[in-house]
């Protein structure tokens, strides 16, 4: 089984914001695999299906970013899932826009959604795919920046990052996460 969690904030108001790039990846996989993410359980929207013979659960927490662990922990418990079966996809201020980085573990890096997950799971030893959104320019605050939509000039770059993230998850299903890391931990255009 694989539990694939995209972090974001629920509702139309946040749908196109930088903080919701994790939801974009879940929507992309939902379309590719024909798994609708339309059931509510564990304080999340979820979709369940079989991909290449393996049970897959797609999850978008409805708790708002800062409380993401309140959705993921109950899902892990109910599914009796191992941490090895979990991957979390989210935005990262410290990566250039469009760059993706796969990691087997790590700190929250100041990301409140990841802080919540680490707190509720009791560990930082779980797979993640970070999608770079860059840092705000000028005097814009970080909260205002992550809750703002991408500029038109960034949309193609972000669409490519979503595609590469989805491809990395497919690689994980077919092979291993280490192989996905080796293949996808490159800068855009490499």
QUIQUI-V539146 format. One line per field, one symbol per residue. ss: DSSP state (@ for helix, = for strand, . for the rest). phi: phi as a letter, one per 40 degrees, with the letter a starting at -180 (. if undefined). psi: psi as a letter, one per 20 degrees, with the letter a starting at -180 (. if undefined). A space follows every 10 residues. Layout:
ss->???
phi->???
psi->???
//
This chain:
ss->.=====.... .@@@..=@@@ @@@@@@@@@@ @@@.....== =..======= =..======= =...@@@.@@ @@@@@@@@@. ..@@@===== ==.......= ===....... .@@@@@@@@@ @.....==== ==........ .@@@@@..=. .@@@@@@@@@ @@@@@@@@@@ @@@@..@@@@ @@@@......
phi->.bbbbbcibc hddbdbcdcc cccccccccd cccgbcbbbb affacbbbab bfgbcbbcbb dbcgdcbdcc ccdccdcccf ccdccbbbba cbccbcdgcb acbcaiccgg ccccdccccc cgabcacabc bcbgbccgcc ccdccccbcc cdcccccccc cccccccccc cdccbbcccc cccbcbcdgc
psi->qpooppqapq qhhihjrhij hhhggghghg ggikopnjqp qkkrpqpqap oljppppppo qjiqgikhhi ggghggggil qqhijppppr qphiqqpiqq ppqhrrrhki ohghgggggh ijqjmqqqop opirqqqcjp qgghghjqqq qhiiggghhh hgghgghhgh gghhdrhghg ghhimrqpi.
//
